[in-house]
């Protein structure tokens, strides 16, 4: 059982990787030392083993381990031939890594608003985004959905719209890996799916890492080539332009040990989320799951409405409660992305969320007494 022994005097961590380390530290040390001793630091046997286990976990044919979540998105777009003149629809309320690879390939991101109840892409805004791209003389080719804070997007509404317009789906599961939607695990959803193993993610390594998932044999072969500088028959045969996007063997070893306890941690994270919901539902807008979806609760994010968020965060900090803001500015308002098109009449929900959201400590080892401290402090801050 992941919950650690309650200690009312202990400092509260926003994400407590140390508690997980205390649980599996000895096994982790042994796994890392095995890599150090066998010396196959690049694409060693642990990488292949991890890829097989992750593919089995998701129920997908292929998993390709890569250097980080951004490279995963970039290589997915490269594998599908995204280029200048193409438009890729992306949510306006997300981290820069979602739109960054689109721009790096010379294509145009079209920002789409999100739903305030799930933080995920609004299907109606997606439809408007296709029209906006065509009006600008762009060719809409794909959409990148981001399963924000751990919950999958509403794919029953999104996938038919993409099929109607002939677009393919890149499902960004950087925050939702381990979740499911109507019987489909994240990783199985989309023409291509990606994830990140950044340390703070629900399944994270001890550095950077990522993965790409697909059922398409041809795309999988291209992805394996792309991560090795476009390798053909050997490393000195360059069949295509690629990148140096390999997952380190040590990180694969770390992830194998974490994957062994991951399902147990998902259950614990859900328990933590339920405790928050029970304690805070009358105080702020708590996150709600859409029908048929589960969440891995990468973040537990409230909407504070008209409350002064900075003042609330300051009061919580004074009480020893860390918080975070994901994200303080919607992506289409960032200086680097202001010149790119926004679907329809803009992204008012994304802009409102950027003013209202506040994330509380969330991890599998957050015990009930620590949560009570957090909730009591939030009640006092909003009184």
SVG drawing of the C-alpha trace seen along z (x, -y; Angstrom):
<svg xmlns="http://www.w3.org/2000/svg" viewBox="-21 -39 52 47">
<polyline fill="none" stroke="black" stroke-width="0.4" points="0.0,0.0 1.7,-3.3 0.4,-5.6 3.3,-6.4 3.0,-6.6 1.4,-9.9 3.7,-12.5 1.9,-15.8 5.1,-17.7 6.6,-16.5 7.0,-19.1 4.6,-18.5 6.1,-17.8 4.3,-18.9 5.4,-15.6 7.2,-13.3 9.7,-11.2 11.5,-10.5 8.7,-8.4 8.7,-6.3 12.5,-6.0 12.2,-4.7 9.8,-2.0 11.9,-0.7 15.3,-2.2 17.2,1.1 15.8,2.6 16.4,-0.6 20.1,-0.7 20.5,2.9 18.9,2.2 21.1,-0.8 24.2,1.1 23.4,3.9 23.5,1.4 26.7,-0.2 28.3,3.3 27.1,4.6 28.1,1.4 25.4,1.3 24.5,-2.3 22.7,-3.1 19.8,-0.9 20.9,1.9 18.6,4.9 16.6,2.9 15.3,0.6 13.8,3.5 12.4,5.1 10.7,1.8 9.3,1.3 7.8,4.8 6.2,4.3 4.9,0.8 3.3,2.1 1.7,4.9 0.5,2.5 -1.3,0.4 -2.4,3.2 -0.6,1.7 1.7,3.4 4.7,1.1 6.4,-1.0 9.5,-3.0 11.5,-4.5 12.9,-7.9 14.9,-10.6 12.0,-12.8 8.4,-13.6 9.1,-16.5 11.1,-14.3 8.3,-11.8 5.9,-14.4 8.5,-15.6 9.3,-12.2 5.6,-11.3 5.0,-14.3 8.2,-13.6 7.0,-10.0 3.8,-11.2 5.5,-13.8 4.2,-17.0 5.7,-19.9 5.4,-23.6 1.9,-24.5 0.3,-21.9 -1.8,-22.9 -1.9,-20.9 -4.6,-21.7 -3.4,-21.9 -5.1,-23.0 -4.5,-26.6 -4.2,-25.5 -1.1,-23.3 2.7,-23.5 4.8,-24.8 6.1,-21.3 2.8,-20.6 3.1,-23.3 6.9,-23.5 7.6,-20.5 4.9,-21.6 6.7,-25.0 10.1,-23.3 8.9,-21.3 7.8,-24.5 4.1,-23.7 1.5,-25.9 -0.2,-25.3 -3.8,-26.3 -4.8,-26.9 -8.1,-25.4 -10.0,-26.2 -10.7,-23.7 -13.5,-22.7 -13.5,-24.2 -14.8,-21.0 -12.1,-18.7 -9.4,-21.1 -9.2,-19.1 -9.8,-20.1 -13.3,-21.3 -14.7,-19.3 -16.7,-22.4 -13.5,-24.5 -11.7,-21.7 -14.3,-21.9 -13.8,-25.7 -10.0,-25.2 -10.3,-23.2 -12.3,-26.0 -9.8,-28.6 -6.9,-26.7 -8.5,-26.4 -9.4,-30.1 -5.7,-30.9 -4.8,-28.6 -3.3,-25.9 -3.9,-22.2 -5.2,-20.8 -3.6,-17.3 -3.7,-16.4 -4.7,-17.3 -2.7,-16.8 -4.9,-16.2 -3.4,-16.7 -4.9,-14.7 -4.3,-17.4 -3.7,-16.7 -4.3,-13.0 -7.7,-12.6 -8.2,-11.5 -10.0,-13.9 -13.5,-13.1 -12.4,-10.9 -15.9,-9.7 -16.6,-13.3 -13.1,-14.1 -12.3,-11.0 -15.4,-11.3 -14.7,-15.0 -11.1,-14.1 -12.3,-11.3 -14.9,-13.6 -12.1,-16.0 -9.5,-13.4 -7.1,-14.3 -5.0,-11.9 -4.8,-11.9 -1.6,-12.3 -2.7,-11.7 -0.3,-13.3 -0.5,-11.2 2.4,-12.9 0.1,-13.5 -2.4,-10.7 -0.3,-7.5 -2.0,-4.8 -5.5,-6.2 -8.2,-4.8 -11.2,-5.9 -14.2,-3.7 -12.1,-0.5 -9.2,-1.8 -5.9,-2.4 -4.0,-5.6 -1.3,-4.7 -3.8,-2.7 -5.8,-5.8 -4.9,-7.7 -3.0,-6.9 0.1,-7.6 0.3,-8.3 3.2,-9.7 4.2,-10.1 6.9,-11.7 8.8,-10.1 9.9,-13.4 10.5,-12.7 7.4,-14.5 5.1,-12.5 3.0,-9.7 5.4,-7.2 8.7,-9.1 12.4,-8.2 15.5,-9.8 16.0,-12.3 14.4,-12.8 12.7,-10.0 9.6,-9.4 7.9,-6.9 5.8,-6.6 3.1,-4.1 1.4,-2.8 -0.2,0.2 1.1,-0.7 4.1,1.5 5.4,-1.0 5.2,-4.0 7.0,-2.0 9.8,-1.2 10.2,-4.8 10.2,-5.9 13.0,-3.5 15.0,-4.9 14.3,-8.5 15.6,-8.1 18.9,-6.9 19.7,-9.8 17.5,-8.3 19.4,-5.0 18.8,-2.5 20.6,0.8 23.2,-0.3 24.2,-3.5 26.3,-4.8 23.4,-4.3 21.1,-7.4 17.8,-6.6 16.1,-9.8 16.7,-12.9 16.4,-11.9 17.4,-13.0 19.4,-11.7 16.3,-10.6 17.3,-7.4 16.2,-6.5 19.2,-5.8 19.5,-2.3 19.8,-3.5 16.5,-5.4 14.9,-2.2 16.1,-0.3 14.6,-2.9 11.3,-2.8 11.1,1.0 11.3,0.9 8.7,-1.9 6.4,-0.1 6.3,2.9 4.5,0.8 2.7,-1.6 -0.7,-0.1 -0.6,-0.1 0.3,-3.8 -2.5,-4.6 -5.0,-3.2 -3.3,-5.3 -3.4,-8.5 -7.2,-7.9 -7.7,-7.5 -5.9,-10.8 -8.1,-12.5 -11.3,-11.2 -10.2,-12.5 -9.6,-16.0 -12.9,-15.9 -14.8,-15.0 -13.1,-17.7 -13.1,-20.6 -16.2,-20.2 -18.1,-22.9 -15.1,-25.3 -13.8,-25.5 -14.4,-23.9 -12.8,-20.5 -11.9,-18.4 -14.6,-16.0 -14.1,-12.9 -16.1,-12.7 -18.2,-9.6 -16.1,-6.5 -12.8,-8.0 -10.3,-7.3 -7.5,-9.6 -3.9,-9.1 -4.2,-12.6 -0.9,-14.0 -2.0,-17.2 -4.9,-17.9 -6.1,-21.3 -8.8,-23.5 -10.5,-26.5 -10.7,-29.3 -13.1,-31.6 -13.0,-35.1 -10.7,-34.5 -7.2,-36.2 -5.1,-33.2 -1.8,-34.8 -3.1,-35.7 -4.4,-32.1 -1.1,-30.6 0.8,-32.9 -1.4,-31.9 -0.9,-28.2 2.9,-28.7 2.9,-30.4 1.2,-27.3 3.8,-25.1 1.7,-24.0 3.3,-24.1 1.2,-24.8 1.8,-25.3 0.1,-26.9 -0.4,-24.9 -0.5,-27.2 -0.3,-30.9 -0.6,-32.0 -2.4,-30.1 -0.1,-29.1 -1.6,-31.3 -0.8,-34.3 2.9,-33.4 5.3,-35.7 6.7,-32.9 3.2,-31.8 1.2,-35.0 1.4,-35.2 -0.1,-31.8 -3.9,-31.4 -6.5,-30.8 -9.7,-28.9 -13.1,-30.6 -13.5,-33.6 -10.4,-32.9 -9.8,-30.8 -11.7,-32.6 -12.0,-29.4 -8.2,-28.8 -7.6,-32.4 -10.0,-32.2 -8.5,-28.9 -5.0,-30.5 -6.3,-33.1 -8.1,-30.6 -6.2,-27.3 -4.2,-26.2 -2.7,-22.8 -2.3,-21.1 0.2,-18.5 -0.6,-15.2 1.3,-11.9 0.7,-8.3 2.2,-8.7 0.2,-11.6 -1.3,-10.3 -4.7,-11.3 -3.3,-13.5 -1.2,-15.5 -4.2,-16.0 -6.3,-17.2 -3.6,-19.8 -3.8,-20.9 -7.6,-21.1 -7.7,-22.9 -5.2,-25.5 -7.2,-26.0 -10.4,-26.5 -8.7,-29.1 -7.2,-30.8 -10.6,-31.1 -12.6,-32.0"/>
</svg>
